[in-house]
C-alpha cells in the first residue's frame, strides 16, 4: 500500500532546528504519509539524526547525497516519492499538527489537485500571520491570477500539497534561487481545480543567513530571469495575465539594480546590467498601454540614474511609443 502523502524535507546544516521540524511532521494528526528526509551532504550531524529517525519510525525514508542545493534535494525526494500527494517542508521550519490532514481533506472533499493554507512568518523582531479567508476553489486560470496577485497565496511550495500526477514532467530548476517561483506556476497550469483557505498552519522562520538573504547580499539576478521565463509562458497560455507578471519582472529588476547600485562597482556587475537591460527592452515591446507605458518610463528613468545603459532602452521605448 502506498501512502496518501509524501512529505519531502531537504536537510542541510540545520542541526539546531531539525528535531523541531521532523517532530512536527511525525506528530501530524494525519498519519498515512511517508517522510522523505534528504540529507544534502550536510557536514554536521544532520545525516546521523535523519538515520536515527528512520530507525524509530518506519514512515521515515532517508536519502544521503552529495550537496546539490535545495532544488536538487527536493528533486531527489520527488524521484522516490510514492504518495498520491506531495508536500514540502523546509528543515528549519515547523508545521501545525493538523496541517496535512486539513490540506488532504480539502483536496479529497472538493475534488482538487492542489490545496493551499497560509503561514506564520517569524522574524527576529516580530511575527506576521497571513490568512483569514474561508475555503475558496479556483480553476487553473483563476488560480494563476490569484497566485500572481499574491492575495490569497503565492508561489511558495511549503504551504501546499500537489497531486503527484501533476509533477510527472516537472522538477525544480537547479542552481538558482526563486526555485519555488519557477516551479509552482507550471504545476498550476497542469491542474484543473485548486483550493485555498486562510488557515495559518506553516511556521516559516526568517533567518538572516538564509539562502534568500545570502543571495540578496551577493546580488543575483535569478528573480529577473525566472520572471522573464514566466512572462513568456504566461504570454503564451494566459495573455490577459501578462501584465501581472510584467509588474513582478519590473519590480525584481529594480530591486536588483538598487542592490547593484549600493555596491558602487559598475564594472563587476556589467554583465548583470546588460542582461537586465536586454530583458526589459524585449518585454516593453509588448506592454505599450498608457498605464504600463508610464510605469515603464518611470522605472527606466530611475534605472538610468543608476547606470547609463538604460538610457538606450528608454530612447527605444519612447521611439516605439511615438510610432503607435
Secondary structure as UniProt FT lines:
FT   STRAND          5..11
FT   TURN            15..17
FT   HELIX           18..26
FT   STRAND          33..40
FT   HELIX           46..56
FT   TURN            58..59
FT   STRAND          60..65
FT   HELIX           70..80
FT   STRAND          85..88
FT   TURN            91..92
FT   STRAND          94..95
FT   TURN            97..98
FT   HELIX           99..110
FT   STRAND          114..122
FT   STRAND          127..129
FT   STRAND          136..139
FT   HELIX           140..149
FT   TURN            158..159
FT   STRAND          160..163
FT   HELIX           164..167
FT   TURN            168..169
FT   TURN            174..175
FT   HELIX           179..190
FT   STRAND          193..205
FT   TURN            208..209
FT   HELIX           211..218
FT   HELIX           222..237
FT   HELIX           239..241
FT   HELIX           242..263
FT   HELIX           267..269
FT   HELIX           270..284
FT   TURN            285..286
FT   HELIX           290..306
FT   HELIX           309..323
//
